[in-house]
Amino acid sequence: MQVGQTIVETVENSLQWLGNSATGRLLLATAVIVVGWYVSGLVVRMLGRPVAQRFERQSLSRTILRIVKISVILMAFAVAAGILGVGIGNIFLSVTVISAVIGVVLAPVIGNYVGGLFVLADQPYEIGDMIEIVDTEQRGFIEDITLRYTKVLTEDNSVLVIPNATIRERDVINYSAEDERTRLALDMTVTYEGDLAEARRLIVRAARGTDGVIGGGPTIRVGSARYPARPTCNIVEYGDNGVALRLRYWVRSPYYAPAVRSEIQSRIWEELADADVDIPYPHTHVVFDDVEGETGGTTGSTDDDADPDVSRRP
């Protein structure tokens, strides 16, 4: 009984010390924050599967779980502030004053969060989609979407972090938004002297024989228009140096589009090697002038200056 009473007195004295001394309250507040941090992670793990099943978009479910975690941590900080004697009114007053003082500094950050809300609401892209930033011609996959930034994993295996306030102002091409099939173009020119019909036939055959290219089948609908699934080669214009042609073809997936394009060009080179088709290219003619003139020491016009062949006189 004496040992039990001693333990109870020790616990009571410890609680009184934690509640009355500044050091004790600080330790207790720190413990509350640590426990709140741990509980926030536990809540996120518990709600992860239900939230993912409720919201189909991965970016939206991640954002909701982040908000839940931050809310639990903020609650822990509020409890810790109460232990330290800081009232809720004082906290709101401090936040108001600080926000008024550094509002200009936080404006870009707030703009990023507002942009993140628009990105989540407009759904221009989703995690896993392949996009291209038009002005920089950078292509990559959406790695993560937060309220502050969008993270893109480029084809060079580097990470591109773009603030949401900035990416909303840029032109972004989404290659895998709904249908991964993508229509691409390849421009080339053939000479007037060659067989134009043969050139178009061989270019189409080269494209159809390339892996990754849709060789035929039902037409592909884009909006209210329908396009042939097979490759087509049309005349663009009659230029100064030859006939401009444009090969249009569909690829099953945009992920390896540069490699498919390179393979098509290699096959076109092989197809046209033995055909009556030539690709024009610029020619350079070098002319050597054996005539050497002499520079006179006087200025002004003379009779010899009027004769262009004066240097050929004996």
Secondary structure, 3 states (H helix, E strand, C coil): CHHHHHHHHHHHHHHHHHHHCHHHHHHHHHHHHHHHHHHHHHHHHHHHHHHHHHCCCHHHHHHHHHHHHHHHHHHHHHHHHHHCCCCHHHHHHHHHHHHHHCHHHHHHHHHHHHHHHHHHHHCCCCCCCEEEECCCCEEEEEEEECCCEEEEEECCCCEEEEEHHHHCCCCEEECCCCCCCEEEEEEEEECCCCCHHHHHHHHHHHHHCCCCECCCCCCEEECCEEECCCCEEEEEEECCCCEEEEEEEEECCHHHHHHHHHHHHHHHHHHHCCCCCCCCCCCCCCCCCCCCCCCCCCCCCCCHHHCCCHHHCC
